[in-house]
């Protein structure tokens, strides 16, 4: 969940000064661990002369370990000692285990509202046709995706944009959300992954909500789109850059790294249709190159557009990405329009009978 940021005028987007908020605000329970994990994933590569920092990411909720655009000052304070100790002293590198290359880019697709209601209705219908098994106690929601993200890399005091290569990410979460496991080579120090089980390092066990959902929580939510959207606005009040953007991103998180019952999955698309500023992008593709059409919304504060990508024919949800639409400077490095901040393609989402157990026929 994001701490509310001051909105910026367009002239300010190209300033080289950091965009971090000046007044720290306390974070919700569990968010400290989230930011620590994200920062630790990007602090240092194998070469002690190379440091990496996320390319102005947007914050996401507990356990959705994606790059975050504009980290809250309090999050930086949580990991500040680690960041300063590692970067300034040049010791204790943390290997991401994933190759890096030039920043990922794409064409910035034109947007329109024409056909948007129909697309979301078709996506809702397609989601309603899916079969989502009921998750039983002792079982785990397994989600596998191919992801990549962009960051600022500094070598010999020279900074530039780079991207982690596309890599597999796997998560296991219990129905009540208290047990879990993550394997992501850009996050995990150990190739075997690391626990997501609660309580967290501060001893907190956050109550499930739309910002950190469990399957059990989602199974009890209303499937009425109006009531569902009202609940999302209520639970995310004061978070994000704007209420509408935060609602859109919250729904996006529920689509990508949870396994809602089919009725709720369908209702989420109908709820998204009611958020002001949502548009359609006729040509988009997910992380593994599957072509599609996107439902999107521009964050006016960060200049990044969040896109949900659907198959053009079946309207099945494929994945999501964040595309920079307006130029910003990040640690003195220009993040130009067309930069892909983050991209993900869902390749498998199912139920398994044990922690770290791969699904049947999984490679």
N, C-alpha and C positions, 0 to 999 in steps of 0.2 A: 504494500500500500504506500502510496507516495505522500510525502508531506507536501502540502499546498505550496506552490511556488509563485513568486510575483510574476505577473505577465510582463513580457517584454515587447517594446515597440520594434518594428522590422529593422530599424536602423541599428538596434542593439545586437542583432543576431550575428553580425560579423565582427563584433568586438573580440579582441583576444583575451580579455579578462575572463576568469572562470565564471560560470553561470550558477555556481552553487549558492544557495540561500545563505544569508548572513546570520540569521537568528536560528539556532538549533531548536528543534522541537522534539519532545520525547516520541519514541516510536512505539507502536502497538506491541504487545507481548509477542515474542518470537521473531520479530523483524531483525533484531541485532544479529542473530545467528545467520539469517539470510544474507545480510550485507557482508558479514565476515566471510562467508563461503564464496560470494562472488568476487570480493576483492582479493582473497587469497588465491583464487583461480587465475588471476591476472597480474599478480604482483611481480613475479620473476620467472623467467624461462631458464633453460639449462645453462646458457652462457651468462656468467655473472655480470657481464657488461651490458646485458640486455634486460630492460624492464618493460613491462606491459601494463597498460591501464585500460579499462573499458572505454570505448569511444562513445562518450556522452550517452550512456544507456538510460532507459526508462525503468523505473523501479517496478518490480513485480512482487507478487505475494509470496508468503512463506512456501518454500520448497519448489517454487517454479523458478528454477535457477537459470534465468536468462539475463542477458546484459540489461542494465537499467539506465535509462536516459535521465540524467540529472540526479545523482545520489544525494540524499538529504545530508546536511552537515552532521547530524547526530550519528548517522551511519559511519561517516568518515571518522568521527571521534571514537567509535567503538573499535575500529580496526586501526586507528592512527598509530599506535605504538608498533604494531606489526609492520605496517607500511613503511614508517620511518626507519625502523631497525633494518629491514631487508633492503630497501632501496638505497638509503644513505650509507650503510655500512658495507653493502655489496656482498653480503653473505647469505648462506642458506637458500639456495635457489630451489624453486619448486617446479618440477617438470610437468608441462601440460600433456606430454606424450602425443601431441598432435602436430603435424607439420603446419607451417604458416606460409602464406603467400601474399600477393597484392590484395588490396581491399576488394571485396566483392562489389560488383556494380550491376546495374540494370537500367533500362530505359524507364523514365518516369512516365507511366501511362496516364492518358487523359481520363478525367473523371466525368461522370454524368449521374443524374438522378433518374433519368429515363430508364425504365425497366427494372429499377431497384426493388420496388414492392413485389414484382413478379418473381425476381430472383430469390429474395428471401422467403417468399411463400413456397417456391420450388425446393429450396434448401430445407425448409421446415418439413415439407412432405417427405423428402428423401430421408431425413433424419428419423421421422416417425415410422418409416418402413424398416429401419434397422432393428435387429434383434440384440438387445442388451441383456444378457443373463443376470439374474439376481445374485449379488455377491453374498456368500454365506460366511458366518464367523469361521476364522481359520484360513479363509481364502484371501487372495490379494489381487488388486487391480494391477495389471501389467500393461505398461505403455512403452512402446519402442518407437523412436523417431530418428531421423537423420537431420542433424543441425549444423550450423556454422554461424560464426559471429565475427564482427569487426572490432578492432581495438587500436589504441595508439601504442606503437612500439618505439622504444627509445634505445638506440645503440650508439655508444660513444657520444652521448649528449645530443644526438640528432634524432628527431622524432618524425615518424611517418605513420600512415594508416596501414594496417595489415589485417589479415583475416585468418582465423583458424580454418584448416581444411574441413570439409564435410566429414562428420564422424557420427557414430551411433551413440545414442543416449538411451538408457533403460531405467525405468523406475518401477518399484513395487510398493504398493500402499495397502495397508489393511483397511477393511470397511469402516472402522471407527477412526482411522487416520492416526492412530498412535504408534503404529509400527511401519517401517518402510526401509527401502534400500535404494541407493542411487549408484549407477555406473555411468560416468561421463568423464572421459580422459582429460577434458579441459578443466574439470573441477576436482576430481579425485587424485589425491597423492598416491594412493594405492590402486594398482590396476584392477584389484578385485572390487573396488568401489568402497562406499562407506554408508554407515547407518543414517537413516532419516527418522529413526524412532524417537519418540518423546519419553521423558522430558528433554528439552534442549539443553545446551551447555549452561544456561542460567537457571536450570531447574524448573523452567516453565512448561506447562502443558496447555497451549492455547485452546480455547473453546472453538469448535468448528464454526465456520461462517462462510460467507460468499468469497472472502478474501483468502481463506485457507480451508477449503472444503474437504470433507470426508464423504465417502459414498453414502454412509448412513445419513449424513446431514442432507445431501442432495436428494435422497429418496423421499424425504419428508417435505420438500419444498412444493409450493403451489405451482401448477402448470398453467395458470391463467397469466397470459403475457403482461397485462396491465399490473396485476398484483406483484408479479415477479420483478418487473422493472422498478416498481415502487420500493420493494424490499432492497434491491441492489443500490438504489440511490440512498436509501436510509442508512444501510450498513457501511457505505463508502463516503458518507458525508464528511467533508473536510479533508479528504484525501485527493491526491492527484492535482493536475494543473487546472482542470475545470470539472464540474460534476458530470457533464455529458461525456467528456473524454474518459474519465475514470470508469463510468458505467460501461462504455464500449470495451475498454481494456479488461474489465472484470469479466464480462461475458466471454471475451476472447480467451482468457485464462481457463475458464470453465470448459470451453470447447476443446482446448488442446491438451491439458494435463489433468483431466479428471475423466470419469466414465459415467456420465449422468444416465439415469433411466431414460429409455427412448422417448417417453412423453415429455420429460423435462428438456431433453436434448432438442426436441422439436420446438418447444416453447421459447427457448433461448433465442432462436432466430426471429421469431415473431416479436419478441421483446426488443431486439436490436433494431427492428424496423421503425420503432417509435422514438429512437434517439435522434435529436436534431444533429444535422451535419454529416450524417452517414451518406456515402456515395457509392457508386459502382465503378470499377476499373475493368474495361472490357478485355484487356490482355494482361495476364500475370502468369507466373509459374512458381511452383513450390521448390523446395530445396533440392529435390532430385530431378527437377526439370519437367515435371508433369504440367502441361499447359492448363490454364483455367481462367476463370473470371473471378474478380475479387470484390468483396464488400469491404469498404475502407472508411477510415476517418482520420483527418489531419489534426495532429496536436499542434495548435497554433504557437504554443510556447517553445517547443523544441524544434519545430519544423520537420518532424518525422511523421510519416503516414503509416498507420497500422493497417495491414491488409489480411483479410481472411480469404483463402483461396479455395474455390470449388471447381470440380470437374464441369466442363461446359455442357456435357451431355447428360450426365446422371445427377449433377448438382450435389454430389457427395462431397463433404468437407475433406480437403486434402492436407491443409497445413496453414501456417501463417508466416508473415514476415514484416519487418519494419524497414521502410525505404525513406531515405532522406530526401525531402522535397525542396527545402530551403537551405542555403549554405550557412553553416555555423563554423566557429573555430573551437577546437577542443584541445586544450593544452598547447595552444599555438599552432595546431595543425588544422588545415581546412578540411571540413567534412562536406563534400560537394553534393549537389543534387544527383540522385542516382546511386549513391552509396547504400549498400544493403547492410543495415546495422545488425540484423538478425534474421535468420531464415530457418524454417523447420518444416519437415514433411513427416506426417504420422504414417508409419509403416505397419504397425500392429497395435491393436488395443483389445485386450481380452482378459479372462479370469484364469488364474493359476492357483494350484493348491498349496504352494509353499513359497516362503521368502527365497529370492534369488533363483527360483525355479523357472527355466525358460518354458515358453508355451510349446505345445506340440508342433513339430515340424519347423521350429525356429532354428535358424542357423547359429 
